[in-house]
């Protein structure tokens, strides 16, 4: 099976939905720029990956399952995703990855190629045993890559330095992932499954109260009733990113990006993410002496 990936932008916006869940600490309205920055959104997409699994009943024999962010710290390389994503992926002996942007490729890894570090190891086991995910679970996992696999991913993608501090001049927020509804069998190539990594701009971002020492962000993406994306299945594990623009600079220096959180839950039209505090906790767990993959 060959996969065809492209990075694109969904840039419509609509009315804000009523907030749900516990009282918010802070709600920040997005800047209403007339035309969201398409090139900047594609720039963020280079840090993103989609996961696919074989499914004989799906178009092209593969179903789009989830997303992740390519990250690095301490000279180690990972895919940062949601624990429930890994719980589903590990059921297959082979995991298909979208490692190369803007071209067709066949990139498969055995399950054993990923060394998982989960923020809550008990959650990983419970999900594997059939437990349903809850909206404030510690749903965060780092999947460490072998150096050879990392080098293959770096052919056209890039690993984000996970400990980089946020830029003071952020202008926009985007959610990055691969919506399952956009995956389709390529009519020209019967063995090719086409899909998209999408950068969806956020209208309102809400900082929620901490629960069990974890921080949560709730985002309302720009919506359009005519959009094919009415459900964000497939974006779980993808990143919530900030974008800062520097138009007077050249090439890649025109943008600064920062990973704010990880998508893991949808309620109505809103998406909940685990935030930076949760990510930092997971980094510290990985660094602990004697820490071993789970």
C-alpha positions as a Python dict, from the first residue, in 0.01 Angstrom:
ca = {
    (1, 'X'): (0, 0, 0),
    (2, 'X'): (133, 345, -100),
    (3, 'X'): (29, 658, 91),
    (4, 'X'): (-8, 1004, -59),
    (5, 'X'): (13, 1290, 187),
    (6, 'X'): (-24, 1664, 147),
    (7, 'X'): (-24, 1954, 393),
    (8, 'X'): (-314, 2196, 356),
    (9, 'X'): (-520, 2454, 542),
    (10, 'X'): (-884, 2474, 646),
    (11, 'X'): (-938, 2847, 692),
    (12, 'X'): (-1311, 2912, 735),
    (13, 'X'): (-1452, 3054, 1055),
    (14, 'X'): (-1799, 3070, 1208),
    (15, 'X'): (-1998, 3151, 1520),
    (16, 'X'): (-1865, 3054, 1861),
    (17, 'X'): (-2044, 2768, 2034),
    (18, 'X'): (-2145, 2789, 2399),
    (19, 'X'): (-1870, 2677, 2635),
    (20, 'X'): (-1918, 2351, 2823),
    (21, 'X'): (-1744, 2177, 3114),
    (22, 'X'): (-1596, 2329, 3432),
    (23, 'X'): (-1547, 2707, 3473),
    (24, 'X'): (-1254, 2841, 3274),
    (25, 'X'): (-957, 3024, 3418),
    (26, 'X'): (-895, 3222, 3103),
    (27, 'X'): (-1055, 3259, 2762),
    (28, 'X'): (-863, 3425, 2479),
    (29, 'X'): (-1027, 3524, 2150),
    (30, 'X'): (-814, 3466, 1844),
    (31, 'X'): (-696, 3753, 1626),
    (32, 'X'): (-943, 3786, 1337),
    (33, 'X'): (-703, 3806, 1046),
    (34, 'X'): (-888, 3834, 711),
    (35, 'X'): (-688, 3557, 547),
    (36, 'X'): (-511, 3304, 774),
    (37, 'X'): (-151, 3246, 677),
    (38, 'X'): (-149, 2938, 453),
    (39, 'X'): (229, 2919, 421),
    (40, 'X'): (275, 2939, 799),
    (41, 'X'): (24, 2658, 853),
    (42, 'X'): (214, 2437, 610),
    (43, 'X'): (534, 2525, 797),
    (44, 'X'): (385, 2376, 1116),
    (45, 'X'): (279, 2064, 927),
    (46, 'X'): (641, 1954, 883),
    (47, 'X'): (642, 1856, 1253),
    (48, 'X'): (332, 1635, 1214),
    (49, 'X'): (269, 1270, 1136),
    (50, 'X'): (-40, 1057, 1067),
    (51, 'X'): (-80, 695, 1178),
    (52, 'X'): (-266, 443, 963),
    (53, 'X'): (-363, 81, 1023),
    (54, 'X'): (-463, -198, 782),
    (55, 'X'): (-841, -238, 747),
    (56, 'X'): (-973, -459, 467),
    (57, 'X'): (-1314, -291, 491),
    (58, 'X'): (-1179, 61, 444),
    (59, 'X'): (-1106, 239, 113),
    (60, 'X'): (-764, 129, -6),
    (61, 'X'): (-743, -133, 268),
    (62, 'X'): (-612, 115, 527),
    (63, 'X'): (-799, 324, 784),
    (64, 'X'): (-676, 658, 912),
    (65, 'X'): (-653, 630, 1288),
    (66, 'X'): (-469, 917, 1450),
    (67, 'X'): (-202, 1187, 1450),
    (68, 'X'): (114, 1285, 1635),
    (69, 'X'): (391, 1546, 1659),
    (70, 'X'): (759, 1482, 1589),
    (71, 'X'): (958, 1610, 1888),
    (72, 'X'): (1308, 1589, 2034),
    (73, 'X'): (1488, 1651, 2363),
    (74, 'X'): (1816, 1528, 2517),
    (75, 'X'): (1929, 1413, 2168),
    (76, 'X'): (1642, 1162, 2167),
    (77, 'X'): (1361, 1154, 1911),
    (78, 'X'): (992, 1079, 1967),
    (79, 'X'): (639, 1097, 1836),
    (80, 'X'): (424, 1276, 2094),
    (81, 'X'): (66, 1153, 2081),
    (82, 'X'): (-231, 1049, 2297),
    (83, 'X'): (-220, 728, 2502),
    (84, 'X'): (-548, 607, 2352),
    (85, 'X'): (-386, 640, 2009),
    (86, 'X'): (-100, 413, 2113),
    (87, 'X'): (-342, 167, 2276),
    (88, 'X'): (-512, 128, 1935),
    (89, 'X'): (-191, 122, 1729),
    (90, 'X'): (-22, -144, 1937),
    (91, 'X'): (-295, -394, 1846),
    (92, 'X'): (-138, -420, 1499),
    (93, 'X'): (201, -582, 1430),
    (94, 'X'): (267, -320, 1160),
    (95, 'X'): (207, 56, 1186),
    (96, 'X'): (195, 275, 877),
    (97, 'X'): (327, 630, 914),
    (98, 'X'): (310, 943, 702),
    (99, 'X'): (673, 1044, 723),
    (100, 'X'): (722, 1231, 398),
    (101, 'X'): (521, 1540, 295),
    (102, 'X'): (401, 1619, -57),
    (103, 'X'): (491, 1286, -214),
    (104, 'X'): (378, 924, -225),
    (105, 'X'): (566, 679, -7),
    (106, 'X'): (543, 351, 177),
    (107, 'X'): (665, 389, 535),
    (108, 'X'): (587, 98, 765),
    (109, 'X'): (728, 20, 1109),
    (110, 'X'): (689, -289, 1326),
    (111, 'X'): (514, -225, 1656),
    (112, 'X'): (839, -302, 1837),
    (113, 'X'): (1009, -4, 1668),
    (114, 'X'): (830, 230, 1910),
    (115, 'X'): (934, 249, 2276),
    (116, 'X'): (636, 400, 2463),
    (117, 'X'): (650, 622, 2772),
    (118, 'X'): (300, 700, 2899),
    (119, 'X'): (214, 971, 3151),
    (120, 'X'): (-23, 721, 3315),
    (121, 'X'): (85, 362, 3258),
    (122, 'X'): (-229, 233, 3424),
    (123, 'X'): (-442, 419, 3169),
    (124, 'X'): (-254, 253, 2884),
    (125, 'X'): (-323, -90, 3031),
    (126, 'X'): (-687, -9, 3105),
    (127, 'X'): (-751, 119, 2754),
    (128, 'X'): (-593, -195, 2613),
    (129, 'X'): (-834, -398, 2827),
    (130, 'X'): (-1135, -214, 2689),
    (131, 'X'): (-1181, 82, 2926),
    (132, 'X'): (-1338, 389, 2769),
    (133, 'X'): (-1138, 712, 2767),
    (134, 'X'): (-1266, 990, 2994),
    (135, 'X'): (-1240, 1361, 2918),
    (136, 'X'): (-984, 1446, 3187),
    (137, 'X'): (-761, 1139, 3167),
    (138, 'X'): (-381, 1176, 3158),
    (139, 'X'): (-392, 1077, 2791),
    (140, 'X'): (-33, 1147, 2684),
    (141, 'X'): (242, 922, 2546),
    (142, 'X'): (589, 965, 2396),
    (143, 'X'): (694, 700, 2142),
    (144, 'X'): (1072, 688, 2116),
    (145, 'X'): (1214, 614, 1770),
    (146, 'X'): (1519, 414, 1669),
    (147, 'X'): (1789, 639, 1512),
    (148, 'X'): (1748, 474, 1172),
    (149, 'X'): (1373, 537, 1169),
    (150, 'X'): (1426, 895, 1284),
    (151, 'X'): (1661, 958, 993),
    (152, 'X'): (1401, 823, 750),
    (153, 'X'): (1139, 1060, 893),
    (154, 'X'): (1377, 1354, 863),
    (155, 'X'): (1384, 1310, 484),
    (156, 'X'): (1103, 1565, 452),
    (157, 'X'): (982, 1619, 809),
    (158, 'X'): (1135, 1790, 1112),
    (159, 'X'): (1154, 1726, 1487),
    (160, 'X'): (1046, 2012, 1714),
    (161, 'X'): (1269, 2089, 2019),
    (162, 'X'): (1016, 2006, 2290),
    (163, 'X'): (1173, 2229, 2556),
    (164, 'X'): (1173, 2543, 2344),
    (165, 'X'): (1010, 2832, 2528),
    (166, 'X'): (710, 3012, 2374),
    (167, 'X'): (758, 3327, 2170),
    (168, 'X'): (621, 3641, 2335),
    (169, 'X'): (469, 3768, 2010),
    (170, 'X'): (235, 3481, 1918),
    (171, 'X'): (-32, 3576, 1661),
    (172, 'X'): (-240, 3261, 1600),
    (173, 'X'): (-316, 2912, 1725),
    (174, 'X'): (-365, 2609, 1503),
    (175, 'X'): (-453, 2244, 1558),
    (176, 'X'): (-266, 2000, 1337),
    (177, 'X'): (-377, 1651, 1243),
    (178, 'X'): (-518, 1423, 974),
    (179, 'X'): (-901, 1422, 976),
    (180, 'X'): (-1021, 1076, 883),
    (181, 'X'): (-1301, 1211, 665),
    (182, 'X'): (-1043, 1343, 416),
    (183, 'X'): (-878, 1004, 361),
    (184, 'X'): (-982, 843, 33),
    (185, 'X'): (-871, 589, -220),
    (186, 'X'): (-689, 750, -511),
    (187, 'X'): (-895, 689, -825),
    (188, 'X'): (-583, 704, -1044),
    (189, 'X'): (-377, 461, -837),
    (190, 'X'): (-571, 166, -696),
    (191, 'X'): (-300, 91, -439),
    (192, 'X'): (-274, 449, -310),
    (193, 'X'): (-460, 598, -15),
    (194, 'X'): (-464, 979, -17),
    (195, 'X'): (-505, 1189, 299),
    (196, 'X'): (-422, 1533, 432),
    (197, 'X'): (-243, 1682, 728),
    (198, 'X'): (-466, 1979, 814),
    (199, 'X'): (-386, 2299, 1003),
    (200, 'X'): (-714, 2424, 1148),
    (201, 'X'): (-708, 2772, 1300),
    (202, 'X'): (-860, 2818, 1646),
    (203, 'X'): (-1125, 3083, 1715),
    (204, 'X'): (-1119, 3073, 2097),
    (205, 'X'): (-874, 2904, 2333),
    (206, 'X'): (-978, 2841, 2694),
    (207, 'X'): (-744, 2752, 2981),
    (208, 'X'): (-934, 2513, 3211),
    (209, 'X'): (-877, 2451, 3583),
    (210, 'X'): (-608, 2197, 3663),
    (211, 'X'): (-718, 1846, 3757),
    (212, 'X'): (-486, 1609, 3944),
    (213, 'X'): (-193, 1838, 3867),
    (214, 'X'): (-258, 1838, 3491),
    (215, 'X'): (-342, 2139, 3274),
    (216, 'X'): (-606, 2135, 3001),
    (217, 'X'): (-685, 2366, 2710),
    (218, 'X'): (-1016, 2375, 2526),
    (219, 'X'): (-1019, 2508, 2169),
    (220, 'X'): (-1303, 2604, 1938),
    (221, 'X'): (-1180, 2565, 1576),
    (222, 'X'): (-1305, 2785, 1294),
    (223, 'X'): (-1610, 2608, 1154),
    (224, 'X'): (-1812, 2625, 833),
    (225, 'X'): (-2135, 2428, 779),
    (226, 'X'): (-2016, 2350, 424),
    (227, 'X'): (-1686, 2202, 538),
    (228, 'X'): (-1644, 1824, 505),
    (229, 'X'): (-1480, 1828, 850),
    (230, 'X'): (-1763, 1817, 1102),
    (231, 'X'): (-1595, 1554, 1316),
    (232, 'X'): (-1227, 1558, 1410),
    (233, 'X'): (-1177, 1184, 1435),
    (234, 'X'): (-823, 1110, 1321),
    (235, 'X'): (-678, 1427, 1476),
    (236, 'X'): (-638, 1270, 1821),
    (237, 'X'): (-274, 1290, 1925),
    (238, 'X'): (-208, 1586, 1697),
    (239, 'X'): (-65, 1913, 1826),
    (240, 'X'): (-203, 2248, 1937),
    (241, 'X'): (51, 2505, 1815),
    (242, 'X'): (109, 2878, 1844),
    (243, 'X'): (226, 3074, 1540),
    (244, 'X'): (426, 3398, 1544),
    (245, 'X'): (487, 3596, 1226),
    (246, 'X'): (795, 3800, 1132),
    (247, 'X'): (727, 3922, 775),
    (248, 'X'): (1047, 4129, 756),
    (249, 'X'): (1265, 3819, 789),
    (250, 'X'): (1344, 3564, 519),
    (251, 'X'): (1267, 3195, 458),
    (252, 'X'): (1197, 2989, 771),
    (253, 'X'): (1289, 3281, 998),
    (254, 'X'): (952, 3441, 911),
    (255, 'X'): (773, 3204, 1150),
    (256, 'X'): (818, 3085, 1506),
    (257, 'X'): (614, 2787, 1620),
    (258, 'X'): (560, 2643, 1965),
    (259, 'X'): (385, 2325, 2079),
    (260, 'X'): (122, 2418, 2338),
    (261, 'X'): (-61, 2089, 2382),
    (262, 'X'): (-185, 1755, 2248),
    (263, 'X'): (-535, 1689, 2114),
    (264, 'X'): (-721, 1399, 2274),
    (265, 'X'): (-1094, 1469, 2319),
    (266, 'X'): (-1382, 1621, 2122),
    (267, 'X'): (-1707, 1743, 2282),
    (268, 'X'): (-1960, 1900, 2047),
    (269, 'X'): (-1750, 2136, 1831),
    (270, 'X'): (-1477, 2191, 2090),
    (271, 'X'): (-1150, 2002, 2124),
    (272, 'X'): (-971, 1942, 2454),
    (273, 'X'): (-591, 1923, 2476),
    (274, 'X'): (-344, 1838, 2749),
    (275, 'X'): (-115, 2135, 2800),
    (276, 'X'): (250, 2220, 2859),
    (277, 'X'): (253, 2125, 3227),
    (278, 'X'): (142, 1772, 3141),
    (279, 'X'): (403, 1752, 2864),
    (280, 'X'): (678, 1864, 3104),
    (281, 'X'): (570, 1600, 3357),
    (282, 'X'): (606, 1333, 3091),
    (283, 'X'): (952, 1462, 2995),
    (284, 'X'): (1063, 1435, 3358),
    (285, 'X'): (928, 1080, 3378),
    (286, 'X'): (1133, 979, 3075),
    (287, 'X'): (1444, 1135, 3231),
    (288, 'X'): (1414, 954, 3564),
    (289, 'X'): (1704, 714, 3633),
    (290, 'X'): (1602, 364, 3546),
    (291, 'X'): (1300, 480, 3349),
    (292, 'X'): (1200, 214, 3101),
    (293, 'X'): (943, 210, 2821),
    (294, 'X'): (597, 80, 2912),
}
